[in-house]
């Protein structure tokens, strides 16, 4: 994404604060921050932000009285990444509290349930293993894992270059078991971990033996 221009940064902050706003409302709020600005200029910036995937297409605001419809703008989910967050701290704290309160078996059961929920609604075709593996790799990449799969003896080696929970996993290796459950659900066969980032310092890697499609649940 191109470097953020200051006026567009202000527009994003205004939309974050107000949840949604019309062109006129943005003009008014911007004028308080940077001085006089026209609606034409605001529309220009909004179109750029829409092109960057940070602002959604304008929606009609419901009016309580008759009149011309008002169109409002709002941030997309992608725009949330531009604002500070502490998801890592929250996730680490929650896991630590779970581990302090529950038995290891209960923690594992919860994390396996998370993996099961992540795969609900994911469609992997009932097809030859190579085809299914391609779909699994594509799904994992969209989930932030940065995965590649290379042929190996009687199977494939699946390498994970990016762990989406790396900063949390460092102090909570139980999350790696969750990933194993996730792979098992997607592939229908249990993977065997052959490299582990927490021990080797490199990428995690799993040996995936060619298997049959999992039995569909009724």
Secondary structure in CASP SS format (residue, H / E / C, confidence):
PFRMAT SS
TARGET T0000
AUTHOR 0000-0000-0000
METHOD secondary structure of the structure
MODEL  1
X C 1.00
X C 1.00
X C 1.00
X C 1.00
X C 1.00
X H 1.00
X H 1.00
X H 1.00
X H 1.00
X H 1.00
X H 1.00
X H 1.00
X H 1.00
X H 1.00
X H 1.00
X H 1.00
X H 1.00
X H 1.00
X C 1.00
X C 1.00
X E 1.00
X C 1.00
X H 1.00
X H 1.00
X H 1.00
X H 1.00
X H 1.00
X H 1.00
X H 1.00
X H 1.00
X H 1.00
X H 1.00
X H 1.00
X H 1.00
X C 1.00
X C 1.00
X C 1.00
X C 1.00
X H 1.00
X H 1.00
X H 1.00
X H 1.00
X H 1.00
X H 1.00
X H 1.00
X H 1.00
X H 1.00
X H 1.00
X H 1.00
X H 1.00
X H 1.00
X C 1.00
X C 1.00
X C 1.00
X E 1.00
X C 1.00
X C 1.00
X C 1.00
X E 1.00
X E 1.00
X E 1.00
X C 1.00
X C 1.00
X C 1.00
X C 1.00
X C 1.00
X C 1.00
X C 1.00
X C 1.00
X E 1.00
X E 1.00
X E 1.00
X E 1.00
X C 1.00
X E 1.00
X C 1.00
X H 1.00
X H 1.00
X H 1.00
X H 1.00
X H 1.00
X H 1.00
X C 1.00
X C 1.00
X C 1.00
X C 1.00
X H 1.00
X H 1.00
X H 1.00
X H 1.00
X H 1.00
X H 1.00
X H 1.00
X H 1.00
X H 1.00
X H 1.00
X H 1.00
X H 1.00
X H 1.00
X H 1.00
X H 1.00
X C 1.00
X C 1.00
X H 1.00
X H 1.00
X H 1.00
X H 1.00
X H 1.00
X H 1.00
X H 1.00
X H 1.00
X H 1.00
X H 1.00
X H 1.00
X H 1.00
X H 1.00
X H 1.00
X H 1.00
X H 1.00
X C 1.00
X C 1.00
X C 1.00
X C 1.00
X C 1.00
X C 1.00
X C 1.00
X C 1.00
X C 1.00
X H 1.00
X H 1.00
X H 1.00
X H 1.00
X H 1.00
X H 1.00
X H 1.00
X H 1.00
X H 1.00
X H 1.00
X H 1.00
X H 1.00
X H 1.00
X H 1.00
X C 1.00
X C 1.00
X C 1.00
X C 1.00
X E 1.00
X E 1.00
X E 1.00
X E 1.00
X E 1.00
X E 1.00
X C 1.00
X C 1.00
X E 1.00
X E 1.00
X E 1.00
X E 1.00
X E 1.00
X E 1.00
X C 1.00
X C 1.00
X C 1.00
X C 1.00
X C 1.00
X H 1.00
X H 1.00
X H 1.00
X H 1.00
X C 1.00
X C 1.00
X C 1.00
X C 1.00
X H 1.00
X H 1.00
X H 1.00
X H 1.00
X H 1.00
X H 1.00
X H 1.00
X H 1.00
X H 1.00
X H 1.00
X H 1.00
X H 1.00
X H 1.00
X H 1.00
X C 1.00
X C 1.00
X C 1.00
X C 1.00
X E 1.00
X E 1.00
X E 1.00
X E 1.00
X C 1.00
X H 1.00
X H 1.00
X H 1.00
X H 1.00
X C 1.00
X C 1.00
X C 1.00
X E 1.00
X E 1.00
X E 1.00
X E 1.00
X E 1.00
X E 1.00
X C 1.00
X C 1.00
X C 1.00
X C 1.00
X C 1.00
X C 1.00
X C 1.00
X C 1.00
X C 1.00
END
